Structures are given as structure tokens and as C-alpha cells.
Amino acid sequence: MLKAKILIQFPWPDKKTCILDILRHLPCSLFSDVQLQVILWGLSVLSVNNVPSTRILKDIDSTLQSQYGIPSVCYQGALGHVHYVNHLPSIITQEMANPHVCPHICHYPEDAASRWLYEIDPTVATPMIHKGWQDFYVFELMKLMDSTVIVPKHWYTKPSTPGSPSSDFEYWGHMWRAHPVVSNHTHGYVIHMYETMEVQASQFLLSFLHLLQTYWMDGQPDPCNIICEYWLNHTTGLIEMRGCSVLPWTLTNPAVGNRWHMLARGHCVLSYMIWLYCDDTSGNTSKKWNKHNSFLFTAARLPCVMVHKESSIHFLATSNIAPPLEMLDGIVDQLEYAQMHGIWAWDIEAREMALIIPAILVMLGNNPIQSELACHVGLQGKYFCYNCWVHGAGADLSQCPDLGGVAVTNSDDDAHSIQMGSVATDSDRSLHRDVTHQSKCKGHHSETMQDLVDRARHFLGANPPHTHQDMVNKLHSMFHEVTSSKGKTQYTKMKTDTGIKDTYMDVFVEHILKHVKGIRAGSDRYTEAVSFMSPVWRIKGLNPHQDTPVEILHVILLGFLKYFWHNAISRLNNAQKVELQVWLASFDITGLGIPPLAGQTLVAPFILYDLIPWECYEAFLALSALVPLVWQPCIDNINEHLAILQVTIDHFLNCTVHWTLWWFNKPKFHIIRHLPDHI
């Protein structure tokens, strides 16, 4: 009984101290010292003995924080701002030891998780599975039950039976075939990367370590020798495509195997995928705006019921001085160190120590934040989309960046049907005037209807995506222009013409233009300067253009719905507005379990029947069909859902086109087309 009481109050010395310390740290309800003294006075009046003093409580709090709390690391940012970042490895360690969270953390992708399975850097994905008494690692030779020798590429899970719950799964792996080569000069294996196979874990026979002990009995080559085509020595190699020459094997040291094998020392090695989120909020309780940029994260693939809990959202950093990319630099420093050395944590579910590899699966934020993270100029640029090379009004196609031979498709076969007979009311023309007025002020000619039609085809057609390597190359090229005496004017023009803007690198470019004029590309100082690009390019396996999902709140609810409702209300006269409020307030909500509708504030498209033109009403109906498909907490059949979602988005955009082409002055009508790729 005494032991049970001690466990309940641990790590506090007694129950009274435990309760008082919990009261002092209630979320969103902090006690001041004066309030705490009032509570202690009340306990003394009630004759409660052995009540700790304020000083004792503070000393205990400091001790607990040093032993079990999350330390904050101070950084002197590369741009000169001091900021603090909570210690990422400590947060992950606590999550793995939390019995309420750890069982729900997924370390392996499902077979339908294409981003996690096929696009994430395999060096930061879970490198091993444990079967029996053996550990099977990626990039190490292993043997199957049928004596086939293979090399695992990555692991994933599949349901044991179709329709079975997510907890009932089996481990699978994508494998490369390893072909033995035996001659008078050498014995070894050549890895055929073009021969990929899927193998269930139940077919595994021998891991790399056991294969080392038995290969000679089977007359097989030494699994430490992955040879190349020249056979002059035991250099390593692989074949990427049929008919190609053998390339060097660089994924591991074949004589040693996967490096995590040695670091783990027999323990499990697991990945910890992160959804990293950045947003700007006000630091004031008043309406005066005091911008703070904040970084938070949650564990990927947590159940919906858990991912929205406050305890599942972990704070990393905030500042009203340091910009997002400067704070991200400190986060990436911690991430890189953890990916190199791993994080030792107690796995409460497995009841043993495990080595954790953290990785960022996606980066979330609103459209301006996502553009900044992706080194993109923003929605007002000529190339306004951070996902692809679609161009907007005023873009000079002769300045379009080299897309490696990929052409922008504008044909009627690839674009949606766009009819010239769209309804253009006075309200729509007012919308067009508002959007094009700014262009006139900047010296650009006003768009003609044909210009608008052509741009709409680009909106709805296929456009080449931004790629990680292409963007890095262009940033290098832009820096080269600065250091080749072409100066700030050329640098600014390249940002405008390409839609690429690295706000992190901009600071260093300004310093170079002021203080380091005359350096040339190829010099040591040039090499040092190009390392001052955004830290987002250092994140393994992350493409900031494709791995920043469409932010549906601002694109749909605060985008389309807001645009449409404002347009609809602007069409009504005062009498119709009063009538609309009456309709909303008198709507029969019997059986819905909701309070009466607020006629002055509620947005309800179905009430607009007969108040707006039919084409506008159809666009509202199409939007109403789209919203419930987007806000889905759980998707049972991903392929079926994506097919329905794509058809619904197409229908919504077609209805918008039939209403008026002028809506395609709004970039969000293009951004929504990328949503199916991000699910």
C-alpha cells in the first residue's frame, strides 16, 4: 500500500506538494505568488498540516524542470536575432515514454501512403524490422525462404486481410534483386535496382549478420562484396536500369552494413515522422497587431481524436523579431544532429530502449508562410503558385525558367472546357475592374478577354511542378549573378521573372552587395556565401514545394466561400438583404440539433435560391458539395475518395468558369487543383 501511494505522487515528495504544484501549472490558468499564498492561507485555516511554503514549491519546481522538463536552447541566429528553440529530442523522448501516445505513433508507412513510402529520404525512414531473433536492415543483403538474395529498400505495412482494422497489419518490403557473380577474379553481388519486388516479412530467412555466418556452406559469394563491372578489385556497384553500366554503391559500406546496425547495438531503430507547422499570430490580447511567428509540431498519423488535443501539439519556437527561416535554422540544426546520431528513448509499448530517427514529413502553414518556406515570391507574383510553374497576368513567357524540356500544356485536351458564354453581370465587371486597376497603375496594359481566357487555360491545364534540385540550382545561379558584378538590379529582376525569393539569402546578398563587392564565383568566398541559402534545403527528403499541403481553411472557407458570399450580397438591394435575413432566421431547424440560424451573420448558400443568377447559384452548390469531401476525418478508400474529389473539384471549377472567367484573377482557384496530390 505504501509503495502504491509513493508511485501515485512520484516525483513529488508528498501528495500535498503534488496537488499544489499541479495547480500552479494548470494550462491557461497560471497562479501568481499572491494567489498561491491565499491558497496556502486557506489550507492553514482548515488545519491542514505540513503544507509546503511558496519557497519550497519553487525549489521543487526548479528541480523537476531540470530533471524532467524540456530545455530551451538559445540561438544567435544567422541574421543576428537571439531566439530560443525547445529541445526537439527531449520532446520526442517524452512522447515515446507516454503510455497514452506511444501506442498510436506510426513508425512505418502504409502501402497507400505514397509520400512517406516513395518520396521520403530512405536514410531517415525506419531502417529495420525485427522478426524472431533477427534484425533486417535496409541496404543490407539478406536471404529469403526460396534462397533468393535481395537488398531491402524500404519497409511498409499492409492490412492482414482486406478491410481489417489498422492495428491488424503485416510487414512488407520493397526489394532489389542481388545477382551473384562468380569468376576466377572475384566473388560478389551486383544489385539490380531495376528489378524491384515486394516481399512479405514471413518470407524472410536470414539477415545480413546470419548470412555472413552461413554463406560459405551454401557456396555463395561473400555478402560483404558488392562488386562492379570491372572486377579489378572489390569496389562496390549497382545497376540502376537494364542495359546501363554498373554504378558505385554508396548507400552503405558493404563490409559493415547499415550504420544504424552498429549504433543501435541490438535495439530497435524507429523513425518519428513530424508535421511541422508555422503560423503568425498576435502577441497582444488587444486588437493591436503584434506579429509573432511560431513553430509547432505533431506526430504524423496520430488518430484524429488525438491529433487535435492540446497535449499532442508541441511548441518549438516563437519570436516577434526573428523571421521564420531564421528560427527554422535552429530547428534544422537539432534535426540534423538527431538524424546523424539518433535519439535514445524508452519505448513504453515495447518496454525497451529504442533509437529514434526524427524526420519532417510535411510543413504546414497558410499561403504566405508556405511561400516563404518554399522560397517563393508569393501569390502576387507572376509565377504565383509555389507548387508549379503556372503563370499569371503580366508574366513574360520568354523569361520562363528552363524546365528541362517540360512544356506547359495549354491544349483543350488537357485543360477543362472553358466557354466564352459565361455570365458577366455588373457585379462581375466590378470585380474585374478591382483586380485589373492595380495592374494599370503599375504600367501594365489591362487584360483583354482573350488574355483572360488564355490565363484560365493555364489555371486549369497541366503545369510542370517545382523540383528541389531545380530550385536549388536557380538560387545558386541567382547568387552567381550577384557576384558577377551584375548587382542588385539583376538579382531583383531574376526574382520577379522566376517567382523565386529566398528571404533568408536576401539578407546575405544585401551584406555582400555592401561590403564584399568584387568577389567572383568559384572563389572560396563564393562557396561560403552560397551556403547561406534557406535552411529548408537542408531538410532531408523534404521538397518545400510539393510537401506543403494546400491550406484548406484559407483557400476554401476564407477564400472561395468568402469571395462568393461577398459577391452574392453585393448583388442584393436593401429590401433583398432584409428578406435574406428573414429567410435565414425562419429556417426550420427541427431535428438538426442546432440553435436557430443567425440571420445577420450566417452564410447559407441554399437560402440564395432565386436571389442570384442561376450560374452563381450553381457555383455555390458545387462549392457546397466540395466542402464535406475536403473535411474528412477518416478516409476508408483513398483511391475511390481521390477520384470523387477530383471530379468534384473539376465540377466546381467548371461552374466557376460558366459564372465568369474573371474569378481566375484569384490564385486560390488554381491552388485547389493541387489538393488531391496532397492527400
Buried (B, 14 or more C-beta within 10 A) or exposed (E): EEEEEEEEBEEBEEEBBBEBBEBBEEEEEEBEEEEBEEBBEEBEEEEEEEBBEBEEBBEBBEEBEEEEBBEBBEBEBBBEBEBBBBBBBBBBBBBBBBEEBBEBBBBBBBEBBEBBBEBBEBBBBBBBBBBEEBBBBBBBBBBBEEEBBBBBBBBBBBBEEEEEEEEEBEBBBBBBBBEBBEEEEBBBBBBBBEBEEEBEBEEBBBBBBBBBEEBEEEEBBBBBBBBBEEBEEBBBBBBEEEEEEBBEBEBBBBEEBBBBBEBBEEBBBBBBBBBBBBBBEEEEEEEEEEEBBBBBBBBBBBEEEBBEEEEBBBEBBBBBBBBBBBBBBBBBBBBBEBBEEBBBBBBBBBEEBBBBBBBBBBBBBBBBBBBBBBBBBBBEBBBBBBBBBBBBBBBEEEBBBEBEEEEBBBEEEEBBEBEEEBEBBEBBEEBBEEBBEEBEEEEEEEBEEEEBBBBBBBBBBBBBBBBBEBBBEBBEBBBBBBBEEEEEEBBBBBBBBBBBBBBBBBBBBEEBBEEEEEBEBEEEBBEEBBEBBBBBBBBBBBBBBBBBBBBBEBBBBBBBBEBBBEBBBEBBEEEEEEBBBEBBEEBEEEEEEEEEBEBEEEBBBEBBEEBBBEBBBBBBBBBBBBBEBBEEEEBEEEEEBBEEBBEBBBBBBBBBBBBBBBBBBBBBBBBBBBBBBBB
